[in-house]
């Protein structure tokens, strides 16, 4: 066997990592089925499982060096397809199925989410070289989760969704929690606490304790505040800000 050729074990390990990534698509499929049946807690549980897979598969991929071991398979493309399904398509479908928005606006708003995020996902600078997201990073699953818990009037929900759609096209840099260097240890610690609070709110869904919701929003405020601070410190938008 050539010294440059990966061993059978490494190839098997690389394909196993791709298989792990692909199970995220199955989670999204089950989430879609739950949304169609209006089983919202189950839907969010499957979406959470997809997020967990998305969070850990990259570590395994780098450990196995999948790009070198299986160069013919584009794991990055697979990851992007599943991310679009879990972060965009399923939440948009659920929004259209739910009564969270004024009836006449449910599916138009869901369609706007899909279109805006299709643009977002295909931008070459959607993730900047200095480890930020450029434009609202399509956290539609998270926004939808909070909309279900806040019990706001449908018109208020519509305004929030429309505002987030607009932010997709505004070239503001948002921190990438696991990779943005500035205050990274603090960000990871707070994101871990936030993740635990989200899991607890999912357990109590759809009426978690008010203090738990408030605690979870502290990280959202931190995330937004730190992103705006770093935008100001760097002199504004990314130098290759989008021009359509």
CORLIN-V99367 format. One record per residue. N is the residue number from 1. PSI is psi in whole degrees, -180 to 180 (999 if undefined). Layout:
BEGIN
n=[N,N]
psi=[PSI,PSI]
END
This chain:
BEGIN
n=[1,2,3,4,5,6,7,8,9,10,11,12,13,14,15,16,17,18,19,20,21,22,23,24,25,26,27,28,29,30,31,32,33,34,35,36,37,38,39,40,41,42,43,44,45,46,47,48,49,50,51,52,53,54,55,56,57,58,59,60,61,62,63,64,65,66,67,68,69,70,71,72,73,74,75,76,77,78,79,80,81,82,83,84,85,86,87,88,89,90,91,92,93,94,95,96,97,98,99,100,101,102,103,104,105,106,107,108,109,110,111,112,113,114,115,116,117,118,119,120,121,122,123,124,125,126,127,128,129,130,131,132,133,134,135,136,137,138,139,140,141,142,143,144,145,146,147,148,149,150,151,152,153,154,155,156,157,158,159,160,161,162,163,164,165,166,167,168,169,170,171,172,173,174,175,176,177,178,179,180,181,182,183,184,185,186,187,188,189,190,191,192,193,194,195,196,197,198,199,200,201,202,203,204,205,206,207,208,209,210,211,212,213,214,215,216,217,218,219,220,221,222,223,224,225,226,227,228,229,230,231,232,233,234,235,236,237,238,239,240,241,242,243,244]
psi=[137,144,-27,-10,128,147,163,-36,-43,-37,-42,-41,-40,-44,-32,-38,-45,-37,-40,-46,-43,-27,-20,-34,-37,-42,-42,-37,-46,-35,-39,-42,-40,-38,-39,-30,6,31,79,-41,-43,-41,-48,-32,-43,-39,-38,-40,-40,-38,-41,-45,-43,-32,-29,-21,-30,-38,-44,-39,-42,-36,-38,-17,57,-32,-34,-38,-39,73,-18,-8,127,91,-30,-41,-43,-45,-41,-40,-46,-38,-42,-40,-47,-36,-20,-63,-50,-48,-39,-43,-43,-38,-40,-33,-25,179,27,-28,162,137,-45,-17,-6,-55,-36,-42,-42,-39,-40,-39,-47,-43,-46,-42,-27,-41,-47,-46,-24,3,131,-22,24,-33,116,165,-25,21,55,160,139,116,159,122,36,46,54,-31,-38,-46,-44,-41,-47,-36,-38,-33,-31,-27,43,162,148,-37,-40,-41,-41,-42,-44,-43,-45,-41,-43,-37,-45,-40,-22,-36,-4,120,60,140,131,141,147,98,-39,-7,-25,121,-38,122,31,-46,-43,-44,-43,-38,-48,-37,-33,-44,-42,-42,-42,-40,-37,-42,-40,-41,-35,-37,-41,1,137,11,72,162,142,-39,-31,-41,-42,-43,-43,-32,-20,-39,-37,-43,-41,-46,-48,-43,-44,-39,-46,-40,-46,-30,-46,-38,-32,2,20,-147,164,141,-25,44,147,142,17,999]
END
